[in-house]
Amino acid sequence: QLLKTQLSGDQVIVVSNREPYIHEKTETGIVVKRPASGLVTAVEPVMRACSGTWIAHGSGSADRDVVDAADRVAVPPGHDDYWLRRIWLTPEEEQGYYYGFANEGLWPLCHVAHVRPVFRESDWQAYKEVNRRFADAVVAEARGDDPVVLVQDYHFALLPALIREKLPRATILTFWHIPWPNPESFGICPWRREILQGMLGSTILGFHTRYHCKNFIETVDRYLEARIEHEHSTISYREKDTLVESYPISIEWPREDESMPPVAQCRANVVARLALPQQACIAVGIDRFDYTKGILERMNAVERFLEKHPEWVGRFVLVQVAAPTRAALDEYRNFSLRVQELADRINARFGNGTYAPIVLLAKHHEHDAVMELFRAADICLVTSLHDGMNLVCKEFVAARDDQQGVLILSRFAGAAREMPEALIVNPYHVEETADALHRAAVMPPAEQRERMASLRSTVREFNVFRWAGRMLADAGRWRLRARIEERVR
Ligand code: F6P
């Protein structure tokens, strides 16, 4: 409601690569699924509250006939709160823009995970072309000349300036969901100036943390002739101002009337379904199958923990959900093979015919199945090597209304700044993570309760509506200022 008031009738258009709903044609009819994406987790509740149009790449919906001839569908199914408009990319466009420049170039460039970025001229051309196509779609959707456009993520660095060219009065809020590196690291990108110029078409440019804002401002300072006002965190470039601000993203806190199945039942279901030992200490990891998530390091830590504390062999299990992602890229395929091999080796070392310390579930799990795992778990492991924010840790906390369970969290996830009550680890330090596992496994219920209660109150208060509300309130002030200046001129 508050968001609606803040927008006071303005038209909202969201742009992201990932679509919030996937319509899949099966033998029994169309099945609607939710993708594994932190971005979708956060932005979808905001769109349900604001209405408007969400423009996305129709990637998951394999067959465009499924959706409808007009390429526009009302979602969520059965509620029809907003429109989803899909842009259909050719296989070449998808290859160059999404797999190539976004995920072989920008993704490793921005995440310090020691995977070398690849920059190909042809990918860059496809990236530019797809950004243009999305800009055309925004212009086609705009009812007036001043919509509020929410541009999401590194797939669309050029979009803000392209929209600004056609709709100079638009309010453009760009949120960068991944980290921003330091100027030296970013400087290896052959098209660094074009990327920065594109982003500075934004009215507001948001990152998860102050640190990423600082890196961005320093990068602009290094590579463009811009005026920077550090005190107000603004950049003036070609007579246009952009506010660079941190907005830590979050999740939708479960509603009071949203009942979850009892913890004991979730535990019994998971133990039975995965044939786990009855009294096992269950740790869970829920990730996309991505090399930035620290899944190998996590498994190494499990191995070290079992080595150091053999009393847990036969009584400790890591259930690792790894949702397939970007599997067309060699780096991702090789990574999943390495994870599988490591899991097999550790299971061969410590397991037997009926017990395996690592249960690797390499498939997408829908929200309810993830919730069940969270509620069944004694420990949740988030060991990203680098992460803008990471919402898995926040969802785990939201799922634990029994105030039990221990969160082990990487210091290299943006969330670590807000969640110091977790056991914070350096995922590269296997010994430290192994020790945190032991500490978590033996943590008394009272200490778990104390930590969990505090984590829950933080996430409940700083939920996703707070994230969107702060950004929209800042945008509202800038919009008002611009209107006043227009009148004065
Ligand atoms: O937040 C980072 C992000 O890349 C989002 O842009 C994306 O939706 C999510 O992770 C999952 O990645 P993908 O959409 O490539 O499967």
Boltz pocket constraint, residues with backbone or C-beta under 6 A from the ligand:
constraints:
  - pocket:
      binder: B
      contacts: [[A, 17], [A, 18], [A, 36], [A, 37], [A, 38], [A, 39], [A, 40], [A, 153], [A, 154], [A, 177], [A, 178], [A, 288], [A, 325], [A, 326]]
      max_distance: 6.0
